[in-house]
Amino acid sequence: MKTKLLLLFLILTVVVHAQLKTLSWNLENFGKSKSDTTISFIANTIKEYDIIAIQEVVAGYGGSQAVARLAEELNRKGAKWDYVISDPTSSSSYKTERYAFLWKTASIKLIGKPWLEKKYHLEIDREPYYATFEYKSKQITLVNFHAITKSKQPETEIKYFKFLPAEYPNVNLVFLGDFNCPQSHTVFNPLRKMGWKNAFEKQKTSLRKECKGEDCLASEFDNIWFQSSKVTLSNPKVLYFYKSFPTLKEARKISDHIPIAVELLPN
């Protein structure tokens, strides 16, 4: 009996280990304004994950350097990390930014060159950033995205996401990031009809400026969308990093969003 239990434990351990621990975080104006203390706090928050997708990297001087500083800090935590940074998004009507991915090199390999979505760059202000990773001999393509703000109607650009799977029919796409739009919005219905699912349901992810009692979160903006026929997703969770600070004002020096995380496994 003990032998069977041990074997079951080992099997479960292997299964759990096979999941790709993925985290997405809008790090609000991630650039030279982030102090070394802030970079260290972020690194400690995300170091247990395998791949990190970052939105709102400053396009000008300091943005790329901040990502490099974060990678250096992560490398001091016991694992070897690498990173890629997008070119500035091509928006002319709104705030241009960069995206970034960081990953642990021991178990993950970047395949090919990441790219910004070109076909819909006129329709989507901050066009998504794609990167393909190989993990356990399987590949998955993460699509990093930061929509225009709610006041500018992000649904007017999110509606083009229904065309993206057909543009890349042979890859396991996963959309993740800050959509500035709740998952309940009808703009996501075409994706749902195509078999796409959202990882988080009614989960607020943006920080208020001040807590209302115990309620410190404002809107359901960040999420992860996946096709269950191509990707297995489990253990969705959010990290309430702001609870480490005495006030929201202090916490918002890190970001005005909390990170979201899941475990992924390409089918």
C-alpha positions in Angstrom: 0.0 0.0 0.0 2.8 2.4 0.9 4.5 1.6 -2.4 1.3 2.5 -4.4 0.9 5.7 -2.5 4.5 6.7 -3.1 4.1 5.9 -6.8 0.9 8.0 -6.9 2.7 10.9 -5.2 5.5 10.7 -7.7 3.1 10.7 -10.6 1.2 13.7 -9.2 4.5 15.5 -8.6 5.5 15.0 -12.2 2.1 16.2 -13.5 2.2 19.4 -11.3 5.8 20.1 -12.3 4.8 19.8 -16.0 2.7 23.0 -15.8 4.1 26.2 -17.1 3.7 28.8 -14.3 2.8 32.0 -16.2 2.3 35.5 -14.7 1.1 38.7 -16.4 1.5 42.1 -14.9 0.8 45.7 -15.9 3.7 47.4 -14.2 2.5 51.0 -14.8 5.1 53.2 -16.4 7.8 50.6 -15.9 11.0 52.6 -16.5 13.6 54.8 -14.8 11.2 56.0 -12.2 11.2 52.5 -10.6 13.7 52.5 -7.7 16.1 49.6 -6.9 13.9 48.8 -3.9 10.8 48.6 -6.2 12.7 46.4 -8.7 13.7 44.1 -5.8 10.1 43.9 -4.5 8.8 43.0 -8.0 11.5 40.3 -8.4 10.6 38.7 -5.1 7.0 38.7 -6.1 7.4 37.0 -9.4 10.5 34.8 -8.9 8.6 31.5 -8.4 7.0 31.7 -11.9 8.5 30.4 -15.2 7.4 33.1 -17.7 6.5 36.7 -17.0 4.6 38.9 -19.4 4.9 42.7 -18.7 2.7 45.5 -20.0 3.3 49.2 -19.9 7.1 49.3 -20.3 8.1 52.8 -21.0 8.9 53.3 -24.8 11.5 56.0 -24.2 14.8 55.9 -22.3 14.6 53.9 -19.1 12.0 51.3 -20.2 14.3 48.7 -21.7 16.8 49.4 -18.9 14.2 48.7 -16.2 13.5 45.3 -17.8 17.2 44.5 -17.8 17.5 45.6 -14.2 14.6 43.3 -13.3 16.3 40.4 -15.1 19.5 41.0 -13.2 17.7 41.1 -9.9 15.9 37.8 -10.8 19.3 36.2 -11.7 20.4 36.9 -8.1 17.5 34.8 -6.8 18.8 31.4 -7.7 17.6 30.8 -11.3 18.9 32.0 -14.7 16.5 34.3 -16.5 16.5 35.8 -20.0 14.2 38.4 -21.5 13.0 40.1 -24.7 11.5 43.6 -25.2 9.3 44.7 -28.0 9.9 47.7 -30.2 7.7 50.6 -29.3 4.1 50.1 -30.4 3.1 52.0 -33.4 0.3 54.1 -31.9 0.1 57.6 -33.2 -3.2 58.5 -31.6 -2.4 57.3 -28.1 0.4 56.4 -25.7 3.1 54.2 -27.3 4.7 51.6 -25.0 6.8 48.4 -25.1 6.0 44.9 -23.9 8.4 42.4 -22.3 8.7 38.7 -21.6 11.1 37.2 -19.0 11.6 33.5 -18.6 13.7 30.8 -16.8 16.2 29.4 -19.2 16.7 26.0 -17.5 13.3 24.7 -18.7 12.1 27.1 -21.3 13.4 28.0 -24.8 12.5 31.0 -26.9 11.6 29.8 -30.4 12.2 32.2 -33.3 12.0 36.0 -33.0 9.1 37.6 -31.1 7.0 40.1 -33.1 4.4 42.9 -32.8 1.1 42.2 -34.7 1.4 44.0 -38.0 -1.8 43.2 -39.8 -4.1 45.1 -37.3 -1.6 47.7 -36.1 -3.8 50.5 -37.6 -6.9 49.1 -35.8 -5.2 48.4 -32.5 -3.2 51.3 -30.9 -0.8 49.1 -28.9 -0.6 46.1 -31.2 -0.1 42.7 -29.4 3.4 41.3 -28.9 3.8 37.5 -29.7 6.6 35.2 -28.4 6.7 31.4 -28.8 8.2 29.3 -26.1 9.1 25.6 -25.9 8.5 23.8 -22.7 8.6 20.0 -22.2 9.0 19.6 -26.0 5.8 21.5 -26.6 5.3 25.0 -27.9 3.0 27.8 -26.8 2.7 31.4 -28.2 1.9 34.0 -25.6 0.2 37.2 -26.9 1.0 40.1 -24.7 -1.5 43.0 -24.8 -2.4 46.3 -23.3 -5.6 47.9 -24.5 -6.5 51.6 -24.7 -8.2 52.9 -21.5 -11.8 52.3 -20.7 -12.7 55.9 -21.6 -11.4 55.4 -25.1 -13.6 52.2 -25.6 -11.1 49.3 -25.7 -13.8 47.1 -27.2 -13.3 48.9 -30.5 -9.9 47.3 -30.8 -10.5 44.0 -28.9 -13.1 43.1 -31.5 -10.2 42.3 -33.9 -8.9 39.6 -31.7 -11.5 37.2 -33.2 -9.4 37.3 -36.4 -6.1 36.5 -34.8 -6.5 32.7 -34.4 -7.1 32.3 -38.2 -3.9 34.3 -38.8 -1.9 31.8 -36.8 -3.8 28.5 -37.1 -0.8 26.2 -36.4 0.2 27.7 -33.0 -1.2 27.4 -29.5 -2.1 31.1 -28.9 -2.8 32.4 -25.4 -3.9 36.1 -25.0 -2.9 37.7 -21.8 -2.6 41.2 -20.3 -4.6 44.3 -19.5 -7.7 44.5 -21.7 -9.2 47.5 -19.8 -12.5 45.6 -20.3 -14.3 43.0 -18.2 -14.5 39.4 -19.4 -18.3 39.8 -19.4 -18.3 42.3 -22.2 -20.0 41.1 -25.4 -16.9 42.0 -27.4 -15.5 38.6 -26.3 -18.5 36.6 -27.5 -17.0 35.8 -30.9 -14.0 34.3 -29.2 -16.2 32.3 -26.8 -18.1 30.9 -29.8 -14.8 29.8 -31.2 -14.0 27.8 -28.1 -12.0 30.4 -26.2 -12.3 30.7 -22.4 -11.2 33.3 -19.9 -9.1 32.3 -16.9 -10.7 34.8 -14.5 -14.3 35.5 -13.8 -15.4 38.7 -12.0 -11.9 39.2 -10.7 -11.0 42.8 -10.1 -7.3 43.6 -10.9 -6.8 47.4 -10.9 -6.2 49.2 -7.6 -8.4 51.9 -6.2 -6.7 55.2 -5.2 -8.1 54.5 -1.7 -9.6 51.4 -0.2 -13.3 51.4 0.7 -13.1 49.3 3.9 -11.5 46.0 2.8 -12.2 46.7 -0.9 -9.1 48.0 -2.5 -9.7 46.8 -6.1 -11.6 48.7 -8.8 -12.1 47.0 -12.1 -12.0 43.6 -13.9 -9.4 44.6 -16.5 -6.6 41.9 -16.6 -7.3 38.4 -17.9 -6.0 35.4 -19.8 -7.8 33.9 -22.8 -7.1 30.4 -24.1 -8.5 27.6 -26.3 -9.1 24.5 -24.1 -8.7 22.3 -27.2 -5.1 23.4 -27.5 -4.0 24.5 -24.0 -4.8 23.2 -20.5 -5.1 26.0 -17.9 -5.2 25.5 -14.2 -4.8 27.2 -10.8 -5.7 30.7 -11.8 -4.7 33.1 -9.0 -4.1 36.8 -8.3 -1.3 38.2 -6.1 -2.5 40.8 -3.6 0.9 42.5 -3.4 -0.5 45.7 -2.0 -1.1 44.0 1.3 2.6 44.2 1.9 2.3 48.0 2.1 0.8 50.2 4.9 -1.1 52.3 2.3 -2.3 52.0 -1.3 -0.3 55.1 -2.1 2.8 53.2 -1.2 1.7 50.1 -3.1 0.9 52.1 -6.2 4.6 53.0 -6.5 4.9 49.4 -7.7 1.8 49.4 -10.0 -1.9 50.3 -10.2 -2.6 46.7 -11.2 -2.1 43.4 -9.4 -0.5 40.4 -11.2 -2.5 37.5 -12.5 -1.1 34.0 -12.7 -2.0 30.6 -14.1 -0.4 27.3 -14.9 -0.4 26.3 -18.6 0.2 23.1 -20.5 0.1 22.9 -24.3 -2.0 19.9 -25.4 
